[in-house]
Amino acid sequence: MFRLAVVATLLFLPAWQLVAQEYQVSSAEAPPTGTLAPEIASLMDAKGIKVTKGSTTVCELWLAKEWPVEANATTGGEVIYPLTVGQ
């Protein structure tokens, strides 16, 4: 039984790498328009990350330029990331 599991693992493990090679990561140049509020769009970075599989876009990631933090924020104890309320 153990040998069968090892053989099956060795046969099918390389197949996962072949599936992953179908995806491509590239730079997304144009930020999304019309779907975000102007207040949110102003916080987004100008360049994003685009994941495609063939000619289909799987997802686009748009990161924030920076996260505003409270002026007198300190970390430690229960506070790990000193973000403002609502983030």
N, C-alpha and C positions, 0 to 999 in steps of 0.2 A: 504494500500500500504506500509506504513512504517513497519507494523508488518511482512509483507511478506519479506521485505528486511532484517529485523533483524533475522528472522527465517532462511532465506537462508544463511546469513553470519555465523550464529552459526552452521549450518550444514556443510558448506564447509570450514570454517577456519581451523579446525583440519586436514583436508585432506592435506593441504600444508605442515604441519609438517611431515606427513608420506612420502611425496615425497622427502623431504630434507634428511630423514634418509637413503636413498639409497646411498648417497654420503659418501665417506670416505676420510679423510685427513691423509697423512703419510709423512714420510721423504723420499726424493729422494736422494739416495746416490751417484749416478754416474752423473757427469755433462754431458751435451750434447756434443757429439764429432762429428767432421766433419761438423757441421752446422754453427759454429761460427768462425770468424777470430781469430787467436791467440792473437791479441791485446785485443779483447773483452773477450775472454775466460780467460785471465789472471786477469781480473777485477772481475770475478764472484766468489761468495762464493763457498766453497767445498760442502756444503749441500743445497738442495733445498726443495721445498714443492710440493707434488704430490697429486692431487685430482682425485679420481677414482669413477666410478659408475659401480659396479659389477666388471667385468674384463677389462673394458674399461677405459683407461686414458683420463680424461676430459681435464686436463691441468697440466703443471708443471711450477712452479715459481722459478726462479733463481735470487736471489738478488745480488747486488754488494757488494763487501767487504767494500768499502768506496768510497765516491764521492770526487774527487780532487777539491779544491776550490782555488781561486786566493789568493796569499799571502797577499795582501793588501786590501782584500775585507771587506767592511763594509755593514751592513744591515740598512734598514730604508728608508722611502720614497717609491720609486718604487721598490727597490731591497729587496726582501724578502729572497731569497735563493741565496747566492753568489757562484753559480756554474760557471765553466769556459765556454767559448764560445764553442758551439757544443754539449752540454749535453742536 
